[in-house]
């Protein structure tokens, strides 16, 4: 059974393909159309999915969409939309819009749309509830049997927050909040107030929060976002305008009374801005922690799954992992909406294929294309580039790191999601305090306060981070404190508050990247490398070898290790 999953509501369009309940390929459209945060229909991604499994469009059993318009069609009859369609295709929803509201508005899970062809064939679309798609990617690959699930984002069709429980593959929704009561909107409003782009730059606020004192604006945050006794929350809507889509600004101007004037984009960040970021971050964490505790009381589940765009907040993810009350916490590699291409495909596979038990297996993020060595060499020759072919790229890269080089690392299948996890990465020696500035100057051009990530051998995690030896963060999805005695050893990857947004790398999950860090460990005694995404500021992460070559020569990177080929700038410039 072939299911194509599609996300194309909002930014980061993506496509995925599941064969008999297993995701075998997935890609974000931005990597292919080279438009950062691409929101176009993922046509290139769809074609790549089909090519990977050797299928034609007509072979696809179901197209699974991570958004269910049926929820709002069924809510109420809308004469203006339904009586006189401007486009003939609108009959596909105007008829249900007349009939569904006569039902008692039962909760929907999904909507099917089936086109029957004269040939006898048919094309099926399954529109999965947005949050159900988030749940599917958060729960099925977690490896947990009985789990509590918390999903939080800006908004889905209506819901913004869903508390759920799963056992033996069955998912049960316990409670949900609808828009405009949204934690994602709360954090995005603060993001905009601090002069950044909402729904885009939230991670900058999270990074800035480490430099602030949360106490100075905590009472303001408590007014904006109130906690309720049952582990829920309420936004004071007097301060917000995010639900008035025709007004500029997510906060109402009343917020200036308690947060001060918003920062202009070109205005320097001051301690006041860091303090606001710190207070918003702490408030979000406190509200989410109370929600998670409520889930524990309701479900008594041993483990927790998190999903939705708010769970890109790796500081909270690290905190709840270390502080409990759950034994294990799983956050998928794409908890944001791009992951809904995968989540919708998994959920629809279970429903149409009846194979829900098959869905529950681990899922590597390395789901994109790989390029063979011969293909890479061919491209490099075609461009007339000077390069060396080497037997072991890990050995070469480790030597380059030891020589203080900033290295582009392009190996194996591309990772899915917003973070580079060792397939399309820029790597450097974390022991060098100047490396953060060098990479910023050479490639990233980003705010000095934003930290770079440490990738650590999984077996050494507790030597460098304040966590149990069994703790894992394979997707750079959690922030842990760096052990006080180790901070001076890896200054380039320690944030202002002594934390690190780590990636634990295990041999089974990522053999090439594990080999590289192991070689660096052998030479330096430090089982950690600096890992940041292989892209220029404002561009998508590289996908094709030509993207890698172009980025290498448009930046201050010193070397590129791509497949078994090594390129260095000095070598190329000298014509060696
Ligand atoms: Fe979402």
Boltz pocket constraint, residues with backbone or C-beta under 6 A from the ligand:
constraints:
  - pocket:
      binder: B
      contacts: [[A, 130], [A, 134], [A, 153], [A, 154], [A, 155], [A, 156], [A, 308], [A, 309], [A, 335], [A, 336], [A, 337]]
      max_distance: 6.0
